[in-house]
Structures are given as structure tokens and as C-alpha cells.
Amino acid sequence: MRALIIGGGIAGPVLAVALRRVGIDATVFERGSRDDDRRGAWITFQANGMDALRAIDLAGPVESLGYPVDEISFVNGKGRSLGRMPMAARRPDGQTSVMMPRADLYRVLSDQAAQHGVEVEYDREFVGAEYTATGVIARFADGSTAEGDFLVGADGIHSRVRRTIDPDAAPPRYVPVLNIGGYVPGLSVDAPDREFVMQFGTRCFFAWMKTPDGGTVWFANPPMKDEPARGVLSGMSDADWRGWLRELMRGDSGPSARIIEAAPAPLTGWTTYDMPVVRHWHDGRGRMVLIGDAAHATSPAAGQGAAMSLEDAVILAQCLRDLPDAASAFATYEALRRDRVERIVEHGRRSSAQKAAGPIGRVVRDLMLPIIFGRAARDGGESMMWLQGHHIDFDTPVVAATADTRAS
Ligand SMILES: Cc1cc2nc3c(=O)[nH]c(=O)nc-3n(C[C@H](O)[C@H](O)[C@H](O)COP(=O)(O)OP(=O)(O)OC[C@H]3O[C@@H](n4cnc5c(N)ncnc54)[C@H](O)[C@@H]3O)c2cc1C
């Protein structure tokens, strides 16, 4: 069997390695170039993502990236504590979350794929697909084609494969907060070790974490109710961003002003989206299927997108190993995954909404959050185990399931 994987981001290379373990040859086709610069953004890589990598012996090189985060604490604009939340404190393997540069995660995963003999073809932009008698042909923007038994869309939130499977698929949903952040070397903020401090500021959500090498990782979520027109954000200069962030954080306690001053130029921000329900995860014929953000995307507030896409990759490989044909493997994969990921997307939506609360919403939020976080702190993180405690035993056979017999 040969799989064509569209997208060499987070899910694509890992799926290719997982498929090789179950005897399926896979090639990854990535639109970007090998040396694309993905500097800037950092990512919270949660314990369940590491668990998925561990299931196929890929965790090692990723574990050494970045900085562990054991706890998140929350304060309001005045610096009053709203509570704290342990990260995956109840996992039996002790795995916690790790804050890492996105670029390093992409690099390590594609290096791992190469070391496992996976071919990644760069500058190959997927534009469409056709069925053959027994498989599928992928077409690329440069006029080239590739033929395989099935095709996997790991091509992210604006997935072309999703639209190939279902031309009427709903578009991604705009999340009304922007995202900006990075790493400030040589700026040490006052915060406990391995703790991310998150501030529900008066006008803007702002977060920081001290790193062991004397730097600071940070991000902010400036509210923007309506999706900005194309070109608006890319037209903002470093000075525009810095000025706006300063204004948003004016009067709030904490180190945001120092961070905004010291953050390396140029500052740039992103719009974000989520993808609540994708009707068709596969084509029903065993030829095309979606994983990762192509199938479901959560707002960054959940910090779960990468982890979910890796769970998908490993579980899809298990299904292809254990089910008699690709069509039933895709149906079982969807049945095993859909409820969990849609619940996480909803969790992310609620977390984002709290970041963009208006004056009344802020009062309610400041009253409610201590109750919610108080519960999480009292149970030692047990209430978050559904999210971060997910475990995959790769060797356990998967049993056929359908949408009607979904696992929880
Ligand atoms: C601002 C921001 C902050 C985030 N923070 C976090 C976080 O802290 N923690 C977390 O877990 N998640 C976070 N996420 C979400 C996370 O980045 C995604 O969930 C994750 O990258 C999904 O992996 P993926 O492989 O499905 O898609 P991607 O990583 O997006 O990879 C898709 C790949 O497909 C390629 N591609 C696209 N179209 C084509 C095409 N037509 N042909 C060929 N290749 C194509 C793209 O170039 C890309 O390399 C964040 C997202 C954003 C936007």
C-alpha cells in the first residue's frame, strides 16, 4: 500500500512514520520549502501529544525541546489571583506540558521522518485529486501528479483536501482575538519556575513564563471582534504593534510593559480560527481522509491543536493496521476520534471567549474563574485528565467501530 500525505506540518510527518511501522509506504507532499523560516511563534505542547509520540517511539527528540510547564496561574488586570491549574499532574507517567518554539517542533518531526526513511517532497502544492480504479491520483500546482492507494489531508486548517472531499465544507470560523508573542532573551521576569502566568488584563489577555536560561516566553491576545480584511495585519509595522500592545496593557499590573519594550523586532501578529464540525472526515470509499487541523481545529486557547493532530496520526495508523480495508479503517478512526476532538474544540471556544469578555463579562469571569480553578486545584488536576491524560497503547488492536458505536 502507498499513502499520499498532503502537508508536512505536525501531523503529516508523524503519520508517515506511524504508517511505516504498520507496513504502509508513505510520501509527504508539502507546499512550503525545506528551508522556510517559521521563527517567532511558540507552542504549548501538551502531555497527550507527547504520549502519542511515545506510542511510536518518536518522543525522545521532542522531549528535549523547550521548557516544561507544571502549572498555569491566572491573575486579573490588577494582579489579583484568579486561581491556578496543574498541567497533567495526575498522569501516571509524570509527563507534563512543554513550551517550545514551533519551528523546532516542525524541524525535529521532519528530521525524524527522514531518519525513518520517509520521503518529504517540498514545493508540492496539492490542488485536487481524481479516483482511479483502485486508488487515487493527487494533482499539484506545478502540473505534476502522484498516485497512491489512498490520500491523507494533513494540510491544516485551510485544507484543500477537505474541500476536495466535500466542496461544500464549512469554512474555518474566525476567533475574535489575535495572537502575538515569542521569546525575549535576557529578560527575566518575576515568576515561579515552570509556571506560566496568564493575565486576564483589563483590555487584553497577556501571558508570560520565565525560562531557565534567563529569558521570557510570552504571548498576548489583542481582542478584534471582526475578522480583519486581508492585508490589514501584514500592513502593521513593528511600531504599530508595540504601540497598540502598550495601549492595551496600560494600567495593568505585571511585566507586560517590559516585555513589550524588550521583545525582538519585528513584532507580527496572526488571526486565528477554529473548525467546530467538519461533516465529512473521509470520502466513504477508503481513498481520502483528513487528520489534524484539516479535520478539526481548536482555537489556540486550548493549547491542544498539535497534540490532537498527533493522536489522530497514531490512531489512524492503528486503524489501517487492524481493520480489513481502508474504508472501514477510516470509519473506525472517525468514530474513535470525533467526540473527543469536538469536545476539545468547544473547550477552546469557551476559553477564547473569556479572553475577549466585555465589561460585564469581565466581572462575571472574575467571579466564576476562581470557582472553576479552585475545583481544578483541589482535585489535583483530575478534572483536566480527560484532556491531557489521553493514552495510546499502540500494540492494542483496534476494534471496528462506526459512528453509531462511538467510543467516548
Ligand atoms: C497562533 C497560533 C498559536 C497556536 N498555539 C498552539 C499551542 O500553543 N499548542 C498547540 O497544541 N497548538 C497550537 N496551535 C495549533 C497548532 O499549530 C495546530 O493545531 C497544528 O499545527 C496542527 O497540525 P497539522 O499538521 O494538522 O497542520 P499544520 O501544522 O498547519 O500543517 C499543515 C501543513 O500543510 C501544508 N499545506 C497546506 N496546504 C497545502 C497544500 N495545498 N499542499 C501541500 N501542503 C499544504 C502547510 O504548509 C503546512 O506545513 C496554534 C495555532 C496558531 C495559529
The ligand as an SDF file (V2000), in Angstrom:
LIG
                    3D

 53 58  0  0  0  0  0  0  0  0999 V2000
   -1.2300   31.4840   16.5970 C   0  0  0  0  0  0  0  0  0  0  0  0
   -1.3790   30.0200   16.8830 C   0  0  0  0  0  0  0  0  0  0  0  0
   -0.9680   29.5040   18.1110 C   0  0  0  0  0  0  0  0  0  0  0  0
   -1.1180   28.1480   18.3880 C   0  0  0  0  0  0  0  0  0  0  0  0
   -0.6980   27.6650   19.5930 N   0  0  0  0  0  0  0  0  0  0  0  0
   -0.8060   26.3430   19.8560 C   0  0  0  0  0  0  0  0  0  0  0  0
   -0.3340   25.8170   21.0860 C   0  0  0  0  0  0  0  0  0  0  0  0
    0.1710   26.5330   21.9350 O   0  0  0  0  0  0  0  0  0  0  0  0
   -0.4400   24.4610   21.2880 N   0  0  0  0  0  0  0  0  0  0  0  0
   -0.9750   23.6350   20.3400 C   0  0  0  0  0  0  0  0  0  0  0  0
   -1.0260   22.4270   20.5550 O   0  0  0  0  0  0  0  0  0  0  0  0
   -1.4470   24.1240   19.1820 N   0  0  0  0  0  0  0  0  0  0  0  0
   -1.3680   25.4420   18.9110 C   0  0  0  0  0  0  0  0  0  0  0  0
   -1.8230   25.9270   17.7290 N   0  0  0  0  0  0  0  0  0  0  0  0
   -2.4740   24.9870   16.7970 C   0  0  0  0  0  0  0  0  0  0  0  0
   -1.4500   24.1220   16.0770 C   0  0  0  0  0  0  0  0  0  0  0  0
   -0.4970   24.9380   15.4330 O   0  0  0  0  0  0  0  0  0  0  0  0
   -2.1640   23.2520   15.0470 C   0  0  0  0  0  0  0  0  0  0  0  0
   -3.2380   22.5780   15.6680 O   0  0  0  0  0  0  0  0  0  0  0  0
   -1.2170   22.2280   14.4400 C   0  0  0  0  0  0  0  0  0  0  0  0
   -0.1980   22.8970   13.7400 O   0  0  0  0  0  0  0  0  0  0  0  0
   -1.9940   21.2960   13.5210 C   0  0  0  0  0  0  0  0  0  0  0  0
   -1.0940   20.4520   12.8430 O   0  0  0  0  0  0  0  0  0  0  0  0
   -1.4120   19.9940   11.3700 P   0  0  0  0  0  0  0  0  0  0  0  0
   -0.2730   19.1410   10.9660 O   0  0  0  0  0  0  0  0  0  0  0  0
   -2.7880   19.4650   11.2920 O   0  0  0  0  0  0  0  0  0  0  0  0
   -1.4290   21.3330   10.4970 O   0  0  0  0  0  0  0  0  0  0  0  0
   -0.2420   22.3340   10.2240 P   0  0  0  0  0  0  0  0  0  0  0  0
    0.7730   22.2970   11.2880 O   0  0  0  0  0  0  0  0  0  0  0  0
   -0.8970   23.6400    9.9040 O   0  0  0  0  0  0  0  0  0  0  0  0
    0.4350   21.7420    8.9170 O   0  0  0  0  0  0  0  0  0  0  0  0
   -0.2250   21.7730    7.6750 C   0  0  0  0  0  0  0  0  0  0  0  0
    0.8540   21.7390    6.5960 C   0  0  0  0  0  0  0  0  0  0  0  0
    0.2230   21.5510    5.3440 O   0  0  0  0  0  0  0  0  0  0  0  0
    0.8360   22.3880    4.3790 C   0  0  0  0  0  0  0  0  0  0  0  0
   -0.1420   22.6320    3.3290 N   0  0  0  0  0  0  0  0  0  0  0  0
   -1.2620   23.4080    3.3880 C   0  0  0  0  0  0  0  0  0  0  0  0
   -1.9270   23.3630    2.2180 N   0  0  0  0  0  0  0  0  0  0  0  0
   -1.2130   22.5490    1.4050 C   0  0  0  0  0  0  0  0  0  0  0  0
   -1.4000   22.1140    0.0610 C   0  0  0  0  0  0  0  0  0  0  0  0
   -2.4660   22.5120   -0.6760 N   0  0  0  0  0  0  0  0  0  0  0  0
   -0.4870   21.2690   -0.4780 N   0  0  0  0  0  0  0  0  0  0  0  0
    0.5930   20.8310    0.2700 C   0  0  0  0  0  0  0  0  0  0  0  0
    0.8200   21.2440    1.5480 N   0  0  0  0  0  0  0  0  0  0  0  0
   -0.0860   22.0750    2.1120 C   0  0  0  0  0  0  0  0  0  0  0  0
    1.2240   23.6380    5.1600 C   0  0  0  0  0  0  0  0  0  0  0  0
    2.2560   24.3450    4.5270 O   0  0  0  0  0  0  0  0  0  0  0  0
    1.6580   23.0290    6.4960 C   0  0  0  0  0  0  0  0  0  0  0  0
    3.0250   22.7390    6.5290 O   0  0  0  0  0  0  0  0  0  0  0  0
   -1.6990   27.2790   17.4340 C   0  0  0  0  0  0  0  0  0  0  0  0
   -2.1080   27.7950   16.1980 C   0  0  0  0  0  0  0  0  0  0  0  0
   -1.9580   29.1380   15.9350 C   0  0  0  0  0  0  0  0  0  0  0  0
   -2.4230   29.6720   14.5870 C   0  0  0  0  0  0  0  0  0  0  0  0
  1  2  1  0
  2  3  1  0
  2 52  2  0
  3  4  2  0
  4  5  1  0
  4 50  1  0
  5  6  2  0
  6  7  1  0
  6 13  1  0
  7  8  2  0
  7  9  1  0
  9 10  1  0
 10 11  2  0
 10 12  1  0
 12 13  2  0
 13 14  1  0
 14 15  1  0
 14 50  1  0
 15 16  1  0
 16 17  1  0
 16 18  1  0
 18 19  1  0
 18 20  1  0
 20 21  1  0
 20 22  1  0
 22 23  1  0
 23 24  1  0
 24 25  2  0
 24 26  1  0
 24 27  1  0
 27 28  1  0
 28 29  2  0
 28 30  1  0
 28 31  1  0
 31 32  1  0
 32 33  1  0
 33 34  1  0
 33 48  1  0
 34 35  1  0
 35 36  1  0
 35 46  1  0
 36 37  1  0
 36 45  1  0
 37 38  2  0
 38 39  1  0
 39 40  1  0
 39 45  2  0
 40 41  1  0
 40 42  2  0
 42 43  1  0
 43 44  2  0
 44 45  1  0
 46 47  1  0
 46 48  1  0
 48 49  1  0
 50 51  2  0
 51 52  1  0
 52 53  1  0
M  END
$$$$
